[in-house]
Amino acid sequence: MTENGMGHFAGKHPPGHKAEPRVIDAVEQRAKGRELSCAAAFRIAGDLKARPGEVGLAVDLLDMRLAKCQMGLFGYRPEKRVVKPAESVSEEMEKAIQAALVNQRLPCRAAWDIAERFSIPKMKVAAACEALDVKISSCQLGAF
């Protein structure tokens, strides 16, 4: 970390790894300070018909932070993560989560798919995972 608390996110990638200039431009235009929200990153991906991972790469190469994960897992202040365990999880939801596990973890994309299938906010799927002690993995933007 640097003195101002920013990480060296570009170091996560092999030397010479580059993002598309149009994606870099869009990230620079939509970032607030040195942060880009998860929702803004996905809007960029949709607008440019780019993969979310390409937007995440651009954020990393610009040494910016991703903020306000739509699953509530990272990027909030001051507590960093805001998702809390659900008080209860329906049998149907638990089965959907269990069926989508890869190596005992729920990929972020699968969590989004479950949210869409059940017509619920993404953070409710994350809350169910918290209650079931299931970790979410493979952030579509590459944050984790």
NUDRENMI-934786 format. One line per field, with one value per residue: residue in three letters; x negated, y, z of N, C-alpha, C in turn. Coordinates in Angstrom, 3 decimals, decimal comma. Layout:
BEGIN
res	ALA|... $
npx	X|... $
npy	Y|... $
npz	Z|... $
capx	X|... $
capy	Y|... $
capz	Z|... $
cpx	X|... $
cpy	Y|... $
cpz	Z|... $
END
This chain:
BEGIN
res	MET|THR|GLU|ASN|GLY|MET|GLY|HIS|PHE|ALA|GLY|LYS|HIS|PRO|PRO|GLY|HIS|LYS|ALA|GLU|PRO|ARG|VAL|ILE|ASP|ALA|VAL|GLU|GLN|ARG|ALA|LYS|GLY|ARG|GLU|LEU|SER|CYS|ALA|ALA|ALA|PHE|ARG|ILE|ALA|GLY|ASP|LEU|LYS|ALA|ARG|PRO|GLY|GLU|VAL|GLY|LEU|ALA|VAL|ASP|LEU|LEU|ASP|MET|ARG|LEU|ALA|LYS|CYS|GLN|MET|GLY|LEU|PHE|GLY|TYR|ARG|PRO|GLU|LYS|ARG|VAL|VAL|LYS|PRO|ALA|GLU|SER|VAL|SER|GLU|GLU|MET|GLU|LYS|ALA|ILE|GLN|ALA|ALA|LEU|VAL|ASN|GLN|ARG|LEU|PRO|CYS|ARG|ALA|ALA|TRP|ASP|ILE|ALA|GLU|ARG|PHE|SER|ILE|PRO|LYS|MET|LYS|VAL|ALA|ALA|ALA|CYS|GLU|ALA|LEU|ASP|VAL|LYS|ILE|SER|SER|CYS|GLN|LEU|GLY|ALA|PHE $
npx	-0,842|-0,388|-1,347|1,026|2,892|3,728|3,610|1,337|2,626|2,223|0,115|1,200|1,400|-0,196|-3,316|-3,102|-0,483|2,481|5,322|8,255|8,204|10,652|12,110|10,543|10,739|13,493|13,639|12,009|13,569|15,911|15,171|15,087|13,127|10,556|11,935|14,224|17,501|18,977|21,439|21,210|19,051|20,186|22,124|20,483|19,338|21,651|22,493|20,327|20,243|18,402|16,456|17,031|14,684|12,749|13,224|12,658|9,920|8,983|9,521|7,766|5,275|5,197|4,708|6,845|9,558|12,089|15,392|18,207|19,379|21,896|22,832|22,350|19,936|17,451|15,717|17,069|17,522|17,412|16,982|16,130|17,318|20,780|22,764|24,903|25,616|28,492|31,610|33,115|33,160|34,721|35,701|35,700|34,007|31,615|31,130|30,717|28,385|26,602|26,552|25,167|22,568|19,029|16,221|16,918|17,608|19,513|19,654|19,476|20,910|22,801|24,209|25,410|27,030|28,775|30,037|31,399|33,079|34,713|35,802|34,799|32,829|29,293|27,733|29,277|28,914|26,233|26,480|27,897|25,928|24,044|25,425|25,499|22,891|21,358|18,890|18,450|17,060|14,715|15,055|16,642|15,449|12,881|11,984|11,758 $
npy	-1,182|2,255|5,458|6,935|5,007|3,640|0,725|-1,319|-2,299|-2,967|-4,691|-7,208|-8,364|-9,820|-8,436|-5,966|-6,505|-5,311|-3,135|-2,487|0,590|2,072|1,115|1,844|4,641|5,004|4,101|5,994|8,271|7,743|7,184|8,043|10,097|8,034|5,702|3,217|2,249|-1,005|-1,270|0,815|-0,155|-2,418|-1,155|0,149|-2,085|-3,167|-1,012|-0,820|-3,316|-5,094|-7,518|-7,972|-8,529|-7,292|-4,618|-4,599|-5,188|-2,826|-1,008|-1,987|-1,624|1,096|1,627|2,014|1,700|-0,773|-0,278|-0,569|-3,249|-5,126|-7,321|-6,797|-7,398|-6,083|-2,866|-0,805|1,878|2,659|-0,024|-1,872|-4,420|-5,013|-6,888|-9,019|-12,028|-13,823|-14,061|-16,317|-18,987|-20,035|-23,368|-23,840|-21,785|-22,501|-24,968|-24,122|-22,605|-24,565|-26,302|-24,817|-24,600|-24,483|-26,178|-26,001|-23,331|-20,427|-19,162|-15,734|-14,979|-17,042|-16,477|-14,057|-15,011|-16,630|-14,676|-13,307|-15,357|-15,801|-13,346|-11,358|-8,982|-8,909|-8,823|-10,178|-12,829|-13,073|-12,676|-14,973|-16,836|-16,133|-16,915|-19,634|-20,296|-20,229|-19,374|-16,732|-16,640|-15,861|-13,167|-11,269|-9,014|-9,341|-8,663|-10,404 $
npz	0,000|-0,629|0,767|0,813|1,136|-1,078|-3,082|-4,993|-7,465|-10,097|-10,064|-9,758|-12,159|-15,079|-16,279|-18,811|-19,447|-20,829|-20,920|-22,890|-24,661|-24,902|-22,774|-20,612|-20,894|-20,362|-17,704|-16,434|-16,887|-15,416|-12,826|-9,369|-7,754|-6,872|-7,190|-8,379|-8,540|-8,160|-9,501|-11,399|-12,838|-14,025|-15,576|-17,396|-18,655|-19,853|-21,500|-23,257|-24,281|-23,214|-21,409|-17,910|-16,488|-18,044|-17,544|-14,827|-15,002|-16,220|-14,157|-12,198|-13,534|-13,658|-11,093|-9,343|-6,972|-6,610|-5,581|-3,308|-3,680|-5,223|-3,964|-1,406|-0,259|-0,221|-0,174|1,188|3,498|6,951|7,511|5,568|4,528|4,084|4,091|5,925|7,776|6,686|8,428|8,054|5,646|2,790|1,880|-0,838|-1,791|-0,499|-1,739|-4,384|-4,095|-3,109|-5,313|-7,163|-6,306|-6,600|-5,956|-3,239|-2,972|-3,890|-7,038|-8,006|-10,356|-10,452|-8,120|-8,837|-10,881|-9,424|-7,859|-9,871|-10,836|-8,581|-8,345|-6,562|-4,620|-5,194|-2,889|-1,063|-1,735|-1,087|1,660|2,361|1,756|3,680|5,987|5,564|5,711|3,386|1,124|-1,198|-4,399|-7,050|-8,215|-10,664|-11,642|-10,922|-8,391|-6,263 $
capx	0,000|-1,107|-1,047|2,414|3,770|4,062|2,802|0,715|3,470|1,682|-0,810|1,915|1,411|-1,529|-3,856|-2,698|0,954|3,121|6,779|8,662|8,235|12,021|12,529|9,782|11,358|14,790|13,372|11,515|14,670|16,967|14,626|15,219|11,823|9,784|12,807|15,316|18,425|19,301|22,550|20,688|18,219|21,076|22,732|19,465|19,265|22,851|22,475|19,270|20,301|17,119|16,559|16,782|13,275|11,974|13,388|11,865|8,509|8,698|9,511|6,502|4,130|5,217|4,490|8,047|10,258|13,492|16,141|19,628|19,746|23,346|23,118|22,100|18,756|16,281|15,771|17,926|16,821|16,078|16,883|15,658|18,389|22,030|23,700|25,086|26,306|29,957|32,207|33,516|32,950|35,713|35,150|35,495|32,802|30,464|30,883|30,153|26,999|25,818|26,423|24,272|21,238|17,839|15,205|17,535|17,814|20,485|19,108|20,239|21,855|23,891|25,009|26,225|28,047|29,769|30,812|32,304|34,075|35,638|36,256|34,426|31,557|28,077|27,258|30,044|28,239|25,021|26,918|28,197|24,627|23,462|26,147|25,168|21,431|20,858|18,098|18,647|15,745|14,599|15,656|16,665|14,550|11,531|11,583|11,388 $
capy	0,000|3,518|6,299|7,388|3,872|2,979|-0,449|-1,414|-3,325|-3,375|-5,784|-8,483|-8,820|-9,978|-7,221|-5,765|-6,758|-4,027|-3,079|-1,750|2,040|2,569|0,742|2,731|5,973|4,967|3,996|7,302|9,229|7,431|7,007|9,154|10,051|6,873|4,542|2,952|1,314|-2,235|-0,983|1,616|-1,051|-3,244|-0,279|0,324|-3,344|-3,253|0,045|-1,082|-4,735|-5,655|-8,432|-7,290|-8,693|-6,289|-3,369|-4,785|-5,059|-1,401|-0,402|-2,392|-1,006|2,515|1,632|2,501|0,705|-1,080|0,058|-0,902|-4,536|-5,295|-8,434|-6,296|-8,085|-5,212|-1,532|0,108|2,533|2,263|-1,446|-2,612|-5,271|-4,664|-8,013|-9,709|-13,305|-13,826|-14,703|-17,655|-19,247|-21,016|-24,635|-23,663|-20,966|-23,312|-25,960|-23,413|-22,264|-25,806|-26,845|-23,971|-24,533|-24,975|-26,326|-25,576|-21,886|-19,981|-18,113|-14,485|-15,036|-17,935|-15,737|-13,104|-15,797|-17,029|-13,469|-13,051|-16,429|-15,625|-11,951|-10,718|-8,266|-9,731|-8,863|-11,197|-14,110|-13,029|-12,859|-16,400|-17,518|-15,877|-17,751|-21,033|-20,398|-20,468|-18,245|-16,353|-16,575|-15,523|-11,882|-11,063|-7,893|-9,741|-8,120|-11,555 $
capz	0,000|-0,638|1,925|0,813|1,342|-2,333|-3,357|-6,309|-8,053|-11,393|-9,803|-9,793|-13,544|-15,674|-16,906|-20,192|-19,611|-21,134|-21,087|-24,078|-24,424|-24,731|-21,422|-19,719|-20,971|-19,673|-16,263|-15,980|-16,915|-14,448|-11,475|-8,417|-7,087|-7,347|-6,989|-9,304|-7,902|-8,869|-10,417|-12,509|-13,643|-14,846|-16,585|-18,439|-19,401|-20,686|-22,523|-24,239|-24,642|-22,773|-20,273|-16,636|-16,136|-18,782|-16,794|-13,612|-15,377|-16,410|-12,818|-11,582|-14,211|-13,291|-9,644|-8,662|-6,154|-6,843|-4,365|-3,179|-4,267|-5,206|-3,058|-0,055|0,265|-0,056|-0,730|1,933|4,596|7,416|7,869|4,406|3,996|4,743|4,094|7,208|7,566|6,680|9,606|7,619|4,219|2,339|1,379|-2,282|-1,960|-0,095|-2,804|-5,537|-3,755|-3,040|-6,669|-7,957|-5,698|-7,294|-4,911|-1,982|-2,986|-4,882|-7,906|-8,050|-11,480|-10,048|-7,132|-9,601|-11,584|-8,416|-7,539|-10,994|-10,868|-7,467|-8,396|-5,301|-4,714|-5,114|-1,515|-0,322|-1,987|-0,263|3,056|2,502|1,791|5,000|6,957|5,277|5,790|2,033|0,641|-2,600|-5,038|-8,476|-8,553|-12,110|-11,952|-10,544|-7,092|-5,434 $
cpx	-0,888|-0,698|0,412|3,403|4,150|3,107|2,179|1,402|2,956|0,739|-0,145|1,808|0,000|-2,019|-3,411|-1,223|1,644|4,633|7,080|8,742|9,652|12,543|11,814|10,410|12,670|14,606|12,921|12,649|15,672|16,465|14,880|13,963|11,035|10,592|13,853|16,223|18,624|20,398|22,069|19,817|19,083|21,819|21,752|19,396|20,467|22,841|21,492|19,299|18,942|17,374|16,329|15,305|12,370|12,062|12,581|10,371|8,137|8,615|8,183|5,320|4,056|4,957|5,633|8,620|11,654|14,216|17,574|20,032|21,252|23,790|22,888|20,823|17,540|16,602|16,720|17,114|17,797|15,911|16,392|16,728|19,658|23,030|23,705|25,807|27,825|30,463|32,667|33,298|33,953|34,999|34,831|34,224|31,559|30,123|30,244|28,690|26,133|25,565|25,406|22,849|20,177|16,733|15,673|17,728|18,813|19,853|20,046|21,287|23,056|24,790|25,927|27,350|29,164|30,644|31,824|33,427|35,131|36,229|36,030|33,125|30,370|27,594|28,045|29,457|26,967|25,372|27,258|26,898|23,948|24,116|25,792|23,673|20,826|20,121|18,417|17,259|15,853|15,377|15,555|15,754|13,103|11,071|11,161|11,610 $
cpy	1,247|4,326|6,723|6,237|3,142|1,799|-0,367|-2,553|-3,801|-4,559|-7,149|-9,133|-8,941|-8,665|-7,148|-6,047|-5,412|-4,191|-2,274|-0,254|2,582|2,249|1,634|4,127|6,017|4,896|5,352|8,333|9,000|7,258|8,264|9,109|8,911|5,594|4,455|1,944|0,094|-1,970|-0,180|0,751|-1,918|-2,409|-0,062|-0,934|-3,470|-2,252|-0,266|-2,508|-5,407|-6,628|-7,637|-7,395|-7,702|-4,939|-3,453|-4,655|-3,587|-0,681|-0,724|-1,658|0,492|2,715|2,323|1,359|0,477|-0,850|-0,455|-2,126|-4,722|-6,476|-8,014|-6,825|-7,194|-3,806|-0,554|0,715|2,803|0,754|-2,356|-3,495|-4,982|-5,818|-8,665|-11,021|-13,134|-14,519|-16,113|-17,753|-20,319|-22,270|-24,520|-22,860|-21,778|-24,339|-25,300|-23,066|-23,523|-26,379|-26,071|-23,909|-25,132|-24,996|-25,731|-24,067|-21,540|-18,897|-16,906|-14,536|-15,913|-17,249|-14,741|-13,847|-16,224|-15,834|-13,177|-14,093|-16,255|-14,212|-11,237|-9,942|-9,218|-9,881|-9,876|-12,592|-14,170|-13,247|-14,325|-17,198|-17,332|-16,788|-19,228|-21,315|-20,825|-19,212|-17,997|-16,132|-16,036|-14,270|-11,670|-9,928|-8,212|-9,188|-9,220|-12,829 $
cpz	0,000|0,583|1,975|0,924|0,062|-2,547|-4,731|-7,039|-9,399|-11,233|-9,772|-11,172|-14,098|-16,294|-18,371|-20,464|-19,809|-21,246|-22,354|-23,774|-24,195|-23,336|-20,408|-19,710|-20,196|-18,162|-15,730|-15,926|-15,793|-13,014|-10,651|-7,566|-7,701|-7,156|-8,095|-8,628|-8,788|-9,897|-11,623|-13,430|-14,555|-15,889|-17,741|-19,299|-20,344|-21,822|-23,641|-24,778|-24,394|-21,637|-18,984|-16,214|-16,844|-18,075|-15,499|-13,870|-15,536|-15,065|-12,128|-12,209|-13,958|-11,800|-8,897|-7,832|-6,704|-5,522|-4,462|-3,989|-4,145|-4,350|-1,604|0,560|0,487|-0,548|-0,061|3,062|5,720|7,575|6,755|3,774|4,774|4,786|5,476|6,936|7,596|7,935|9,284|6,116|3,818|1,818|-0,108|-2,563|-1,601|-1,173|-4,027|-5,296|-3,767|-4,443|-7,506|-7,408|-6,619|-6,245|-3,581|-1,869|-4,081|-5,747|-7,961|-9,164|-11,120|-9,023|-7,838|-10,325|-10,624|-8,044|-8,644|-11,024|-9,776|-7,418|-7,067|-5,501|-4,532|-3,671|-0,674|-0,552|-1,145|1,208|3,318|2,579|3,142|6,049|6,794|5,381|4,450|1,589|-0,830|-3,194|-6,459|-8,866|-10,067|-12,567|-11,585|-9,210|-6,133|-6,218 $
END
